[in-house]
Amino acid sequence: MMQAYLEDLERALKQKLEEKPTARRRFVYEIGRLGTRLFDGRWSVAWTTVFVPFEILHSMGVAGNFIEFVGAMLAGTGAGSPFLERAEAAGYSTDSCSYHRAILGAAMERLIPDPRVLIGASFPCDGGIKALKRIGELHHKDVFLLHIPFESTPEAVDYLADQYRRMAEHITAATGKTLDLDILRETIRRSNQAREYLVEALDFCKRVPCPADAHDLKNFIVFVLLLGTPEGVEVARMYRDQFKDLAERGGGGMAGERHRLLWIQNRIQFKNDLIRMLEEEFGANIVIDELNHVYWEPMDEADPLRGLARRMITHPLLGPIDRRLETLSMLAREYHVDGAINPAHWGCRQSGGARHMFKEALQKVGVPLLHLDVDCVDERNYSEGQVRTRLEAFMEMLGDGK
């Protein structure tokens, strides 16, 4: 089922690209192509959690994907509920994260390809590691675990860079593929080029009106799968060019933009009416997603492992909560938002304890925040009427807009 979906997606997006090339279509097309590699016997497959250095996998010729992406994909296709029920029947609590329950259900049904390598990272959460370990048990594979240091220090960078070296050795032992540092340096060069284009693209989104609509950069965190590849550079360039062209012509990605919104953490993955309501009924545009922010500096191509480690350790969601609060406040100011929405994903302990801190920090810069108690993957827990009522009250509070 999963293989057929990805193959159909790739074919459909290729046809649409030929008819009308857009940045969004190219992005989804390239992600679909990466997905089909997971079922291609010519590739060594790595299942990971979200924050591992995919540049290393690309440099070694390994097809990688993170398990949270698969959970989101299952929900987006409307196929998530049976797999959630399968996991729950096996004893996995409904209090756990549904991104991970969905992939566990699919793994128990033997619908994901056999991985050669499993790599987990201690950041951002324990749930991903535990889900990956269970997948490892089902496929009789060990999980290589990256321990991400909590503090940003030179010693922490050295420690994580050494773990990346050992990760590459683990991949070599499992696949026979070796890490060529010259190839990795070229991969880092491409990653830096894509970063530069993305910084430019997002700078255009600070303009009023924003040249992007709420769909253009939806779930763009998945772009990490393309970092370091020629396709990633091209996707980023297309976004830059598309937003630049529209911004210089004074146009907006969404007609009649009245409200500018900051979106915190994950989008809701299953089909829902929320974005349509925001755009059509309230003239509200999501101009920046927290997880789309390019927070890292260009990486040192001459010292790629430390460069990758430094990027990871400076992530705003890692370390003291003050770092994340400062980032949210900065995004609110620079993108001229007048409201923020946080879908407080049920099962995500990584952010749940900080939700009141989000609200306090944004209030200090004059930006009200709406918490939506939803499950971003499990549509069985979604009440459209309740969400609409809270959304209407929030938008009424924002007034007539800018």
N, C-alpha and C positions, 0 to 999 in steps of 0.2 A: 504494500500500500504506500509506504513512505517513498520507496524508490519510484513507483509510478507517478506519484504526485510531483516529485522533483523533476523527473524527466518531462512530464507534461508542462510544468512551469517553465522549464528552460525553453522548450519548443514554442510555447505561447509568447514568452517575452522576446524571443528572437524575432518572431514575426512582427510583434508590435514595435520593436526597435527599428526594424526595416521600414515600417510605415511612418513612424514618427519618433526619432531618437530624442529622449529626454534623460536627464540625469537620474531620475527616480527609476525609470525602466532599465537603464544600464546597471544601476546598483542592484536591483532585485535579480536581474538576469545573471550577473556575475556570482551572486550568492547562490542562486540555483545551480549554476555550473559547479561551484564548490561542493554543493550537496550531492550531486550525482557522482562525484568522484568517490564518495564514501561507499558506493556500491560497485565501483569499478575495480575488478580484481588486479589491475595493473598498479594500483596505488596501495601503499601501506597506510592504514587508517589509525588515527589517534582520536580518542574521545577525551575531552578535557572539561574542566570548569572554565568559567568565563575569562578569568584574568591570568592567562599564561601567554608567553611571548610567541605568537604565531609566526613571527619573522624567523625564528629558529626552525620551526616545522617546515616553512616554505623553503628555507635554505637547504634542508635535508631531503626534500622531495617527499614529504609526508603530508597526506591529506588530513587536516584537523578540523574538528567542529566541537563547540561546547554544548553540553547537554541541556542548558537552559534554553538555547535556541530551538532545540527539538521540541521541548515542552511548549514553547510559544507557537511553533509551527503547527503542532497538533491542534492547539486551541484555535488558531486562525483558520484552519480548514474545517472546523466544526467536528473534528474527530476526537477531541480530547476526553470527553466524558467517559466513554467505555474504558479507556486506559486508566483514568483516575479510579474508576470503580474496581478495575482489576487489581490495582495496587492496594486499595482499601480492603478488598476481600482477603488479601494476603497479610493484612495486619498493619498497614501503614496508616498512621493517624491522619484524620482530616485537618488536624491542627498544623500539620507539616506543610511546607511550601508546595503548591500545586505544580510549579514548573518541574520540580523533581519527582513528584508522584506520577506525573504524566509520562516522563521518560522511563520511570521504573516499570509502569504498566506495559509500555511498549517493549521494553527489554524482556519482561517475563513472557510476552507473547512472541518473542524471537523475531521482532520486526525491525531491529536495528542490526546493521552489519557487524560482523565479528571484528573487534578492534585488535590491532597489533600492539597498541600502546595505550595506557591510561595515565593521564597526568592531571593531578588536582592541585589547587592552590588554597592555602588557608584563608585567603581574602577572596571574596567579601564575606563568606559565611561558611558555617560547618555543614549546613544541609547539602550543599553541592558535593562536598567530599564524601559524605556518608552515602549519597546516591551513587556516586562513582564507584565507591568500594563495593556496593551491592552489585553493580553491573560487572565489576571485576570478578566477583564470586560466580555470577552466572556464566561468565566466559572463561573462568579459570585463569585470570590474569591478575598480577599485582598492580597496585596503583603507586606511581611515583608521586610523592607529595612535596610540593614547594612550601616551605615555611616563610611567609612574607613578614619581614620585620615590621614592628609597629612604629618605630621612630625613624625619622629621616636623618641619618648620619653617614659620614664616609664609611664607617665600619659596617653599617647595615648594607650599604651598596656593595661593598666587597663580599660580604656574606652571601647576598642574593646572587651576585655574579658567579660565585663559586657553585651555588646550587644549579644555576643554569648550565654550567659546564657538566655537572654530574647528570643533569637531565638529558643533555645531548649524548652522554655516554650510555645512559639507560636506553635511549632510542636506538643507538647503534647496536647494542646487545640484542634488542628485540627485532630489529629490521635489517641489520647489516649495513644501513646507510650511515655515512659519516658526515661530520660537520666540517666544511671547508670555510675557514675564516674569511678568505677573499670573497667567496660567494655571500657570506653573511654580511660583509661590509657593503657589498652592492645592494643587498636587500635593505639594509639600514638607510642607504642613500635614497632608495625609492620610498621608504617609509617617511623620511624627512621631506621629500618632495610632495607626497600626498598631504602631509601635515601642513605644509605651506599653502597649498591650494585650499585646504579646509579652513584655515585661519582666515584667508581672504573671503571665502564664501560666507562664513559666519559673520564676518565684519559687515558685509552687505545686509545681513539680517537685522543689524542694529538700526537700520534706516526705517523711517516712517513714511509710507507703509512698508512693511516687510516684503521682500521679493519672494519669499517662500510661503506656501500655505501649510496647514497643519499636517498634511500627508507627506510632503516632500522629504522630510527627515525623520519620519516615524520609524522607531526601532533602529535608529542609525548606529546604535552601539554595536550592531552586528558587523559594522565596517571593520572592526578589529580583525576579522577573518581575512580581509583583503590587504591589510597593511604589509608593505614590503613587496607587493606584486606589481607588475606592470598594469594589470587591470585596476588595482587600487588607485594608482596614479591617475589613470584615465577617468575613473569615476569621480574622483575629487576635482579634477580639472573641469569636467562637465558641469558639476555643481557650481564651481566658481564662475564659469563663463555664463551659465544660465542666470544666476542671481545678479551678476554684474550687468548683463544686458538689460534685464528688467528694471533694476535699480536706476541705471543711468537714463532709462526712458521715463522714470518717475512712476512706474507701475507697481502694483502690489500683487503678490501671489494669490491673495484672496480678495475678491471684490468687496468693497464696502467695509474695510477693516475699521472697527470702532474701539475694540478692546484688544490689548496685547497681553498674552499670558505666558508665564513660565510654568513648565511642566516638570514636576519632581519625580525622579526615578523612572519606573516602568510605565509604558502604555498598557492599556487594556487589550489583550490579545485576541479574544474572540469577537465575533461580529456584534457590534452594538451601535447605538444611535448617538453616542455622546458627541463625536466630532461634528456630525451633521447639525446637531442642536446648537453647538457653539457657533458654528459658522453661519448657518442660515437663519437661526432665530435670534441670535444675540450679536452677530457681527464680531465674534471673538476669534482671534487667530493665535495659535501656539507659535510664538516666534523663536523660542529656545527651549530645548529639553536639557535638563541638568546633565544627563549622561552623554550628550553630544558635545559638550564643552571640550575644546582642545586645551587641556591644562598643562601639558608638558612642553618643555623646551626641545629644540632640535637635538637629536642624539649624536654622540661622537662616533663618527664612522670608523675612526682609527681604533676605538676601544668599544666594540659593539656590545659585549656582554655587560659591561658597566653602564653603558648608555641605556640598555634595556632595563637594567636593574634600577637605575635612577628614575626612569619614567614610571616604573611601577610604584616605587616607594613614595613618590610625590603625589599619588592619586588623592584627590580631595576626600574620598570616602574612607581612606585609610588614616589611622592615627587619631589624634584628639578631635572631638566633634567640632571644635572651634574652626578647624580648617574647612570643614564642609559648610558651616554656617557662613563663614566669610565668603566662600565661593558663591553660595546662593544669593547673598546680599549684593555681591558684585555683578552677577548676571542680571539681577532685577534692575539695577541701576543702568548698566550699559545697554541693555536691550529695551529700556524704557517701558517696562511692563507695568500694568496697573492692577494685576491680579496674578495669583499663583494657584495651581491645583496639584494636590498630592493624592494620587490613588493609593491609599494606605493598604498596600497589598497584604491580605490576610496570610499569615504564615511566614512573613518576612520579619524575623527578629532583628535583622541587620539595621533596619530603619525605624522599627516600631517605637522603640524607646525614646527616639529623638523628635517625634512629631511635634510636641509642644515647643521644643526649642526652635524648630523651623518657623513656627508661627511667630514666636517672639522676635526672632532675628529679622524676619521680613517686615514685621510691624514697625521696627525701628527705621526702616527706609521707606515707610509709607505704602507698603504693598500688603493687602489682605490675602490670607491663605484659606483655601477650602480643602479640608480633608474629606476624601470620599472613602468610606469603609467598604472596599470591594476586594474581590479575589481576581487578579488580572488574568488568570488562566481558567479557573473553574466557573463556567457560566451558570452552573446550578445555584450559585450563591449570589447571583446578580439580580437586583430588583430595579428594573428600569424606571418604574414610577417613583420609587424613593430617590433615586439618583436625580431624576428630573426635578423633583420638588426642591432638593437642596441646591441644585444648579440654578434654578430660576431665582431662588432667594439670594444667592451669591451674586448673580449678574445684576439683579435689581439694586443690590448694595453698591455695585460699581458705577451705577448711573448710566448716563448717555454716552460715556466714552470720550475719547480724545477728538 
